[in-house]
């Protein structure tokens, strides 16, 4: 899903990324139609599945130029705010 990152919250158990779903805008038949922005929340567990969600986020950050100069993972994640990226729908909070 193509999204624009609005915020990143780093907690002890989860990393929560709130974003705007841009696919609804891109797939609209009438490009002049005013659409309500669909907000989505992605939740990445820091401990489930041997850290597979964190490995996924590391790969997401590696592809972003503005994240490459950051020394810590927290800094890399915070630099995602404002970015337009693709995130897996499997992490959407339902």
Beta strands, then each sheet from edge to edge (+ up, - down):
strand 1: 2-10
strand 2: 14-21
strand 3: 38-45
strand 4: 84-86
sheet 1: 3+ 2- 1+ 4-
end
